[in-house]
């Protein structure tokens, strides 16, 4: 039996999941997931890595279904609740899913394409089967397919083993000092690595408590923080944007105290601008711990929990992670201050992309995973400059980080959010363009352009600024710069 399930037996009397007013113990989770596994097996002894879709609202049934699929020897394919029919069709066909576990209250079932001919099984109907002998699972068994956000291409299915998942979990348990006394609110989507590993599997591995709050709602989160004994909080940058807006308006001391009393606050899935770090610390006294990860590797780098948490930096390698930087010619970067692509190696790294053998082969070099992300080492910490394909702008012979320009733009009190991208240009190769949302209706684009000219003198000043009502974002709240490019 996998260590994740062995741990649940140890903590059987403790509360594992809280949903609304209901609390569920680790024993309940273990027993229900065994019954679900038994039902999924039917007259089989082992699902033999059958791919099973998971389309369930974020509550106790999600965890029961996920564990049930794993215990039966299946591969779980978490599906986005916000996915359109065409997106679900891609996930289903690419992963070769023949059945989907859902729930009776999941309205998103209507988005499953009829042409797929899916066998949809509601968790409420399959969790009462009598227990039977379950297959013995090893760490090299395939466990999960998570689809990338597809910011530049069609989403790819990232295939991981139970060993990959456990390595991702144990690295974070050690680095972030998870214990059974921790309590975390789960507000992230459960079809991405951040929600599944960081918010769900890590606390379950140590016997901690998870309050599943559903989708992010700023007022509900602030209310929960004010009245609950949470110790850990993890979110994406757009959530921190919303929380800052709320805290700047509220006069409720309990909300501020709730955030101040947390032992650890983290941000990930996209870079958090140093300016937002400063605003958050000024409001709550908390220094956000930023880390770096991706679907293919889980988390790979992190600021120190007991050391410096440097705004704009993603820290050092996590336990059992090897890292190096390579320049454009494929040579290893050995000097601080030099830019290079991040290459990773370790037990956390995925096995390959679903149905994409050529892309899998191209993603590795001598056993190192080529992340496509660019960084620089500064004073012992890595600082992320962005995605090579979309955040590194090559203009007039210079390499410019879109993330750095975004941070400068956020220093303007009139700018609420921003995203910087490249636009092709005959003279410069690429020019810098920016999309922003503003806090004030009175600010004019010309005025912002003049401000940029003054404060971005060290960079190629954005040639075009568009003021938008909102920036295009995916389900994780991450700005989709590929969609943004269409506006320019």
C-alpha positions as CSV (number, residue, x, y, z in Angstrom):
1,X,0.0,0.0,0.0
2,X,1.2,3.5,-0.8
3,X,2.5,5.7,2.1
4,X,-0.3,8.2,1.5
5,X,-2.8,5.5,2.4
6,X,-0.7,4.1,5.3
7,X,-0.5,7.5,6.8
8,X,-4.3,7.8,6.7
9,X,-4.6,4.6,8.8
10,X,-2.3,6.1,11.4
11,X,-4.4,9.3,11.7
12,X,-7.7,7.5,11.4
13,X,-9.4,9.4,14.3
14,X,-8.3,12.8,13.2
15,X,-10.4,15.2,11.1
16,X,-9.2,15.1,7.5
17,X,-11.7,17.1,5.6
18,X,-14.2,19.8,6.6
19,X,-16.9,20.8,4.1
20,X,-19.4,23.4,5.3
21,X,-20.6,22.2,8.7
22,X,-19.5,18.6,8.2
23,X,-16.3,17.0,9.3
24,X,-14.9,13.7,8.0
25,X,-12.2,11.6,9.6
26,X,-9.2,9.9,8.0
27,X,-11.0,6.6,8.8
28,X,-14.1,7.7,6.9
29,X,-11.9,8.7,3.9
30,X,-10.1,5.4,4.0
31,X,-13.2,3.2,4.2
32,X,-15.2,5.2,1.6
33,X,-12.3,5.2,-0.9
34,X,-11.9,1.4,-0.4
35,X,-15.6,0.9,-1.2
36,X,-15.3,3.2,-4.2
37,X,-12.3,1.2,-5.4
38,X,-14.2,-2.0,-5.0
39,X,-17.1,-0.8,-7.1
40,X,-14.8,0.6,-9.8
41,X,-13.1,-2.8,-10.0
42,X,-16.3,-4.8,-10.4
43,X,-15.2,-8.3,-11.4
44,X,-11.6,-7.2,-12.1
45,X,-8.7,-7.7,-9.7
46,X,-6.8,-4.6,-11.0
47,X,-7.8,-1.7,-13.2
48,X,-4.3,-2.0,-14.8
49,X,-3.9,1.7,-15.2
50,X,-7.2,2.4,-16.8
51,X,-7.7,6.1,-17.3
52,X,-10.7,7.5,-15.4
53,X,-11.9,11.0,-15.6
54,X,-12.6,13.0,-12.4
55,X,-15.3,15.7,-12.7
56,X,-16.4,16.5,-9.2
57,X,-17.1,19.7,-7.2
58,X,-14.4,20.3,-4.6
59,X,-15.7,18.5,-1.5
60,X,-15.2,15.2,0.3
61,X,-16.4,13.2,-2.7
62,X,-13.5,14.5,-4.8
63,X,-11.0,13.0,-2.3
64,X,-12.9,9.7,-2.0
65,X,-13.0,9.4,-5.8
66,X,-9.4,10.3,-6.3
67,X,-8.2,7.8,-3.7
68,X,-10.7,5.2,-5.0
69,X,-9.3,5.4,-8.5
70,X,-5.7,5.0,-7.1
71,X,-6.5,2.2,-4.8
72,X,-8.2,0.2,-7.7
73,X,-5.0,0.6,-9.8
74,X,-6.4,3.3,-12.1
75,X,-4.9,6.5,-13.5
76,X,-6.9,9.6,-12.3
77,X,-7.4,12.3,-14.9
78,X,-8.8,15.4,-13.0
79,X,-10.9,17.5,-15.4
80,X,-11.5,21.2,-15.1
81,X,-15.0,22.2,-13.9
82,X,-14.7,25.4,-16.1
83,X,-13.7,23.5,-19.2
84,X,-15.7,24.0,-22.4
85,X,-17.1,21.1,-24.3
86,X,-14.3,21.3,-26.9
87,X,-11.7,21.2,-24.1
88,X,-13.3,18.2,-22.4
89,X,-13.4,16.5,-25.8
90,X,-9.6,17.0,-26.1
91,X,-8.9,15.7,-22.6
92,X,-11.2,12.7,-23.0
93,X,-9.9,11.6,-26.4
94,X,-6.3,12.3,-25.7
95,X,-6.3,10.4,-22.4
96,X,-8.4,7.6,-23.8
97,X,-11.0,7.9,-21.0
98,X,-13.9,5.5,-21.2
99,X,-15.6,6.5,-17.9
100,X,-15.9,9.5,-15.7
101,X,-16.5,9.6,-12.0
102,X,-18.7,12.6,-11.1
103,X,-21.3,13.6,-8.6
104,X,-25.1,14.2,-8.7
105,X,-24.7,17.9,-7.9
106,X,-22.1,18.5,-10.6
107,X,-23.9,20.7,-13.1
108,X,-20.8,20.6,-15.3
109,X,-21.7,17.1,-16.5
110,X,-23.7,18.9,-19.2
111,X,-20.4,20.0,-20.8
112,X,-19.3,16.4,-21.5
113,X,-19.6,15.9,-25.2
114,X,-22.3,13.4,-26.1
115,X,-20.2,12.1,-29.0
116,X,-17.7,10.8,-26.5
117,X,-20.1,8.1,-25.4
118,X,-18.9,8.3,-21.8
119,X,-20.0,6.1,-19.0
120,X,-20.6,8.6,-16.2
121,X,-20.7,7.1,-12.7
122,X,-21.9,9.3,-9.8
123,X,-19.8,8.9,-6.7
124,X,-23.0,8.7,-4.5
125,X,-24.0,5.5,-6.4
126,X,-20.7,3.7,-6.3
127,X,-19.3,4.3,-2.8
128,X,-21.4,1.7,-1.0
129,X,-20.0,-1.5,-2.6
130,X,-18.7,-4.2,-0.2
131,X,-15.0,-4.1,0.3
132,X,-12.9,-6.6,-1.7
133,X,-9.2,-7.4,-2.1
134,X,-7.4,-4.5,-3.7
135,X,-4.3,-4.6,-6.0
136,X,-0.8,-4.0,-4.6
137,X,0.6,-0.8,-5.9
138,X,4.2,0.1,-6.4
139,X,5.7,3.5,-6.8
140,X,6.5,3.0,-10.5
141,X,2.8,2.5,-11.3
142,X,1.3,5.4,-13.3
143,X,-1.1,7.4,-11.2
144,X,-2.3,10.6,-12.7
145,X,-2.6,12.7,-15.9
146,X,-2.9,16.5,-15.4
147,X,-3.2,18.8,-18.4
148,X,-1.1,21.8,-18.7
149,X,-2.7,25.2,-19.0
150,X,-1.9,25.4,-22.7
151,X,-0.7,29.0,-22.7
152,X,1.1,28.6,-26.0
153,X,-0.1,25.3,-27.5
154,X,-2.8,22.8,-27.0
155,X,-2.8,21.4,-23.4
156,X,-0.5,18.4,-22.9
157,X,-1.3,15.5,-20.6
158,X,1.5,15.2,-18.0
159,X,1.8,11.6,-16.9
160,X,3.1,11.0,-13.3
161,X,3.7,7.9,-11.2
162,X,2.9,7.3,-7.6
163,X,6.6,7.7,-6.9
164,X,6.6,11.1,-8.6
165,X,3.7,12.2,-6.5
166,X,5.1,11.0,-3.3
167,X,8.5,12.7,-4.1
168,X,6.6,16.0,-4.7
169,X,4.7,15.6,-1.4
170,X,7.6,14.7,0.8
171,X,9.9,17.4,-0.5
172,X,7.3,20.0,0.5
173,X,6.5,18.4,3.8
174,X,10.2,18.7,4.7
175,X,10.8,22.1,3.3
176,X,7.6,23.8,4.6
177,X,7.5,21.8,7.9
178,X,4.0,20.4,7.5
179,X,2.6,18.8,10.7
180,X,-0.6,17.1,11.9
181,X,-1.5,20.4,13.7
182,X,-1.8,22.4,10.5
183,X,-5.1,23.5,9.1
184,X,-5.4,24.9,5.5
185,X,-8.3,26.4,3.5
186,X,-8.5,24.8,0.0
187,X,-9.7,27.4,-2.5
188,X,-7.8,26.4,-5.6
189,X,-9.1,24.3,-8.6
190,X,-8.4,20.6,-8.2
191,X,-7.3,19.9,-11.8
192,X,-3.9,21.7,-11.3
193,X,-0.8,20.6,-9.5
194,X,-1.0,23.5,-7.0
195,X,-4.4,22.5,-5.7
196,X,-3.9,18.7,-5.8
197,X,-0.4,18.4,-4.4
198,X,0.2,21.6,-2.3
199,X,-3.3,22.1,-0.9
200,X,-4.7,18.6,-0.7
201,X,-2.0,15.8,-0.7
202,X,0.6,17.5,1.5
203,X,-1.8,18.1,4.5
204,X,-3.3,14.6,4.1
205,X,0.2,13.1,4.2
206,X,0.8,14.4,7.7
207,X,-2.6,14.1,9.2
208,X,-3.5,17.8,9.0
209,X,-7.0,19.3,8.5
210,X,-8.3,20.7,5.2
211,X,-11.3,23.0,4.9
212,X,-12.7,22.7,1.4
213,X,-14.2,26.1,0.7
214,X,-15.1,25.6,-3.0
215,X,-14.1,28.2,-5.5
216,X,-12.4,31.4,-4.4
217,X,-14.7,34.1,-3.1
218,X,-12.9,37.0,-1.5
219,X,-15.5,37.8,1.1
220,X,-15.9,34.2,2.1
221,X,-12.2,33.7,2.5
222,X,-11.8,36.8,4.6
223,X,-14.7,35.6,6.8
224,X,-13.1,32.2,7.2
225,X,-9.7,33.6,8.0
226,X,-11.2,35.9,10.6
227,X,-13.0,33.1,12.5
228,X,-11.0,29.9,11.9
229,X,-7.6,28.6,13.2
230,X,-5.8,28.3,9.9
231,X,-2.1,27.9,10.0
232,X,-1.2,27.6,6.3
233,X,-2.5,29.5,3.3
234,X,-1.5,29.1,-0.4
235,X,-2.9,31.0,-3.4
236,X,-2.1,32.4,-6.8
237,X,-1.2,36.1,-7.5
238,X,-4.6,37.1,-8.6
239,X,-6.1,36.0,-5.3
240,X,-3.6,38.2,-3.5
241,X,-4.7,41.1,-5.7
242,X,-8.3,40.6,-4.7
243,X,-7.4,40.2,-1.0
244,X,-5.3,43.4,-1.0
245,X,-8.3,45.3,-2.5
246,X,-10.6,43.9,0.2
247,X,-8.1,44.6,3.1
248,X,-7.6,48.1,1.9
249,X,-11.4,48.7,2.2
250,X,-12.2,46.7,5.4
251,X,-11.9,47.9,9.0
252,X,-12.4,44.4,10.5
253,X,-9.5,43.7,12.8
254,X,-10.3,40.0,13.0
255,X,-9.5,39.6,9.3
256,X,-6.1,41.2,9.7
257,X,-5.4,39.2,12.9
258,X,-6.4,36.0,11.0
259,X,-3.8,36.6,8.4
260,X,-1.2,37.7,10.9
261,X,-1.6,34.5,12.9
262,X,-0.8,32.2,10.0
263,X,2.5,30.4,10.3
264,X,3.0,30.2,6.5
265,X,1.7,32.0,3.5
266,X,2.7,31.0,0.0
267,X,2.2,32.1,-3.6
268,X,2.7,30.3,-6.9
269,X,1.5,29.2,-10.3
270,X,2.7,32.6,-11.6
271,X,5.3,35.2,-10.5
272,X,4.2,37.5,-7.8
273,X,5.5,41.0,-8.4
274,X,7.8,42.4,-5.7
275,X,5.4,45.4,-5.4
276,X,2.6,43.0,-4.3
277,X,4.9,41.4,-1.8
278,X,5.5,44.8,-0.2
279,X,1.8,45.8,-0.2
280,X,0.9,42.4,1.5
281,X,3.5,42.7,4.2
282,X,2.5,46.3,4.9
283,X,-1.1,45.2,5.4
284,X,-0.7,41.9,7.3
285,X,2.9,41.8,8.6
286,X,3.3,38.5,6.6
287,X,6.1,37.8,4.3
288,X,4.8,35.6,1.5
289,X,6.9,32.6,0.6
290,X,7.2,32.3,-3.1
291,X,8.2,29.1,-4.9
292,X,8.6,27.8,-8.4
293,X,7.0,24.7,-9.9
294,X,5.2,23.4,-12.9
295,X,2.8,20.5,-13.8
296,X,5.7,18.3,-15.0
297,X,7.7,18.5,-11.8
298,X,5.5,19.6,-9.0
299,X,7.4,22.2,-6.9
300,X,11.2,22.5,-7.6
301,X,12.4,25.7,-6.0
302,X,11.4,27.6,-2.9
303,X,12.3,30.5,-0.6
304,X,13.4,29.3,2.8
305,X,10.7,28.9,5.5
306,X,13.3,29.9,8.2
307,X,15.4,32.1,6.1
308,X,15.2,35.0,3.7
309,X,12.0,35.3,1.7
310,X,13.2,37.6,-1.1
311,X,10.5,39.3,-3.2
312,X,10.9,38.5,-6.8
313,X,13.0,35.4,-6.2
314,X,12.0,31.7,-6.1
315,X,14.7,30.6,-3.8
316,X,16.7,27.4,-3.8
317,X,16.2,23.8,-5.0
318,X,13.8,21.7,-2.8
319,X,15.0,18.4,-1.3
320,X,16.2,15.9,-3.9
321,X,15.9,18.4,-6.8
322,X,18.9,19.1,-9.0
323,X,19.0,22.3,-11.0
324,X,21.3,24.0,-13.5
325,X,21.0,26.9,-16.0
326,X,21.9,26.6,-19.7
327,X,22.5,29.4,-22.2
328,X,21.1,29.5,-25.7
329,X,24.1,27.5,-27.0
330,X,23.5,24.7,-24.6
331,X,26.4,25.5,-22.3
332,X,25.9,25.5,-18.5
333,X,25.8,28.9,-16.9
334,X,28.3,29.0,-14.0
335,X,28.4,32.7,-13.1
336,X,25.9,34.6,-11.0
337,X,24.0,37.2,-13.0
338,X,24.0,35.3,-16.2
339,X,20.7,34.3,-17.8
340,X,19.8,30.7,-18.6
341,X,17.0,28.2,-19.1
342,X,16.2,26.1,-16.0
343,X,17.0,22.4,-16.3
344,X,15.7,20.0,-13.6
345,X,16.4,16.5,-12.5
346,X,15.0,14.4,-9.6
347,X,12.3,11.9,-8.5
348,X,9.6,14.5,-8.8
349,X,10.0,14.8,-12.6
350,X,7.2,13.3,-14.7
351,X,7.6,10.3,-17.0
352,X,6.3,11.8,-20.2
353,X,3.5,13.5,-22.1
354,X,0.4,11.5,-23.0
355,X,0.4,10.4,-26.7
356,X,3.3,12.8,-27.5
357,X,6.5,10.7,-27.7
358,X,8.4,13.3,-29.8
359,X,7.6,16.1,-27.4
360,X,8.6,13.9,-24.5
361,X,11.9,13.2,-26.1
362,X,12.5,16.9,-26.9
363,X,11.7,17.9,-23.3
364,X,14.7,16.0,-22.0
365,X,18.5,16.4,-22.5
366,X,20.8,13.8,-20.9
367,X,18.2,13.1,-18.2
368,X,17.6,16.8,-17.5
369,X,14.1,18.2,-18.0
370,X,14.1,21.4,-20.1
371,X,11.5,23.6,-18.4
372,X,11.4,26.4,-21.0
373,X,11.6,28.9,-18.1
374,X,14.4,31.5,-17.9
375,X,16.1,32.5,-14.6
376,X,19.2,34.1,-13.2
377,X,21.1,33.3,-10.0
378,X,21.6,36.3,-7.7
379,X,23.2,36.1,-4.2
380,X,22.4,32.4,-3.9
381,X,18.7,32.6,-5.0
382,X,17.2,32.0,-8.4
383,X,15.1,34.8,-9.8
384,X,12.6,33.9,-12.5
385,X,12.6,36.0,-15.6
386,X,9.7,34.3,-17.3
387,X,8.7,31.8,-19.9
388,X,11.2,31.7,-22.8
389,X,8.4,31.5,-25.3
390,X,6.3,34.4,-24.1
391,X,7.9,36.4,-21.2
392,X,11.4,37.0,-22.7
393,X,11.2,39.9,-25.2
394,X,14.0,40.2,-27.7
395,X,14.2,43.8,-28.8
396,X,17.0,45.6,-30.6
397,X,19.5,42.9,-29.5
398,X,18.4,43.0,-25.8
399,X,16.6,40.4,-23.8
400,X,14.0,42.0,-21.7
401,X,11.9,40.3,-18.9
402,X,8.2,41.0,-19.1
403,X,8.0,40.2,-15.4
404,X,10.4,43.0,-14.5
405,X,8.5,45.6,-16.5
406,X,5.2,44.4,-14.9
407,X,6.6,45.0,-11.5
408,X,7.6,48.6,-12.4
409,X,4.2,49.3,-13.8
410,X,2.5,48.1,-10.6
411,X,4.3,50.9,-8.7
412,X,1.9,53.3,-10.3
413,X,-1.0,53.6,-7.9
414,X,-3.4,54.0,-10.8
415,X,-2.6,50.6,-12.3
416,X,-4.5,47.7,-10.8
417,X,-3.2,44.8,-12.9
418,X,-0.9,44.6,-15.9
419,X,0.5,42.1,-18.4
420,X,3.5,42.8,-20.7
421,X,4.1,40.9,-23.9
422,X,6.0,41.2,-27.2
423,X,4.7,42.5,-30.5
424,X,6.6,41.7,-33.7
425,X,8.3,44.8,-35.2
426,X,10.3,45.1,-38.5
427,X,12.9,47.5,-37.0
428,X,13.3,46.1,-33.4
429,X,12.4,42.5,-34.0
430,X,10.0,42.7,-31.0
431,X,8.7,45.7,-29.1
432,X,7.3,45.8,-25.6
433,X,3.5,46.3,-25.3
434,X,1.4,46.4,-22.1
435,X,-2.2,45.7,-21.2
436,X,-3.4,47.2,-18.0
437,X,-6.5,47.6,-15.8
438,X,-6.8,50.8,-13.8
439,X,-8.1,51.9,-10.5
440,X,-9.2,55.3,-11.7
441,X,-11.4,56.3,-14.7
442,X,-9.7,59.7,-14.8
443,X,-6.2,58.5,-15.8
444,X,-5.4,58.9,-19.5
445,X,-3.3,56.6,-21.6
446,X,-1.0,59.5,-22.6
447,X,-0.3,60.2,-19.0
448,X,0.5,56.6,-18.3
449,X,2.8,56.5,-21.4
450,X,4.7,59.6,-20.0
451,X,5.0,57.9,-16.6
452,X,6.4,54.8,-18.2
453,X,8.9,56.8,-20.2
454,X,10.2,58.2,-16.9
455,X,10.2,55.1,-14.7
456,X,11.2,52.5,-17.3
457,X,14.2,54.4,-18.8
458,X,16.4,51.4,-18.1
459,X,14.2,49.2,-20.3
460,X,12.6,49.4,-23.7
461,X,9.6,51.5,-22.8
462,X,6.2,49.9,-23.8
463,X,5.4,51.4,-27.2
464,X,1.7,50.5,-26.9
465,X,-0.5,50.5,-23.8
466,X,-4.1,49.2,-23.9
467,X,-6.4,49.8,-21.0
468,X,-8.8,46.9,-20.5
469,X,-11.7,46.2,-18.2
470,X,-10.1,42.9,-17.3
471,X,-7.2,40.8,-18.3
472,X,-7.9,37.3,-19.9
473,X,-7.2,34.6,-17.4
474,X,-7.4,30.8,-17.1
475,X,-9.1,28.8,-14.3
476,X,-6.1,29.3,-12.0
477,X,-6.4,33.1,-12.4
478,X,-3.2,33.2,-14.4
479,X,-3.1,35.8,-17.2
480,X,-3.2,34.0,-20.6
481,X,-0.7,36.0,-22.6
482,X,-1.4,34.0,-25.8
483,X,-5.0,35.3,-25.7
484,X,-3.7,38.8,-24.9
485,X,-1.5,38.9,-28.0
486,X,-4.6,38.7,-30.1
487,X,-5.6,42.2,-28.8
488,X,-2.5,43.8,-30.2
